[in-house]
Amino acid sequence: ANYNSLLFKDKLVVLSTLNGDKDNKKLNKVKNFWELLGSKVSIMDPVEHDKVFSKTSHLPHIIAFALMHYLEKELGEKVFKYSGGSLESYTRIASSDPLMWKDVTVSNKEAVLEAIKGFKSSLNEVSKLIDSEDEESILDFLSFVKEVRDKQLFSDGTSWKASEEDS
């Protein structure tokens, strides 16, 4: 068998219970299983799970699918010809299983729609800044977002280092 014994080491695994009982034996067995593989296990209420992951996982996938849809309509075969590599990285998740993501959007409809609404609001905010041609405000917005992202990313103990392309 060809496998990596460290595949799940220090990876986050989020478990949710259906009945909210955090002390049940089945949950502890599953938790112990993941911990034996080296994972960091977090137990999360199912409703909270859906709210959080609609923003941190589901929304980025929807954005990647929507971006690829837009670019295909606008550019056709030229989409990746002039992208320099960053677009391929950014849209990688648009190659995810469509059936699974259809199921996610249907089963978590309300939270996903709320996340899309929130994202549209941020997109509208940056659009207004660009339209205003207020360079100082545009720079403030971009600097704030970069600072927050970098701080959030590094504060969780991650050893991830920004590539030059991200800077």
HUZI-V994913 format. One record per helix or strand. SS is the DSSP state (alpha for helix, beta for strand). FROM is the first residue (numbers start at 1). TO is the last residue. If there is no record, write none. Layout:
ss: <SS SS>
from: <FROM FROM>
to: <TO TO>
This chain:
ss: <beta alpha beta alpha alpha alpha alpha alpha alpha alpha>
from: <12 25 40 46 86 92 98 109 135 164>
to: <15 36 43 78 90 95 107 132 155 166>
